[in-house]
Amino acid sequence: MSSGEIERAEIYISGRVQGVGFRRFARDAAKRLGVDCNPINLRDGRVLVVAEGKYEAIELLINELRKGPTFAEVDNVDVIFKEASGNVNDFLIRP
């Protein structure tokens, strides 16, 4: 991955990540890092964070998501990198 290129990451976080402010936490962390993101609660209990930004910033975001907010318990983080599409709804929180 090139350091200046915009990347897209689909980040799946499992554990106790719903009902603990995880989507807002992800949105705020992404904003601080200059990454566009769209955090979504999945029906299976995971949170999906679709993020686009510079590779290094996305890696920093992933590190933050591994920690999570205070009341979260992150068990696993799976990441799929893809080509950026440019259509991530900036900081949209969907139910």
Buried (B, 14 or more C-beta within 10 A) or exposed (E): EEEEEBBBBEBBBBBBBBEBBBBEBBBBBBEEBEBBBBBBBEEEEBBBBBBBBBBEBBBBBBEBBEEBBEEBEBEEBEBEEEEBEEEBEEBBBEE
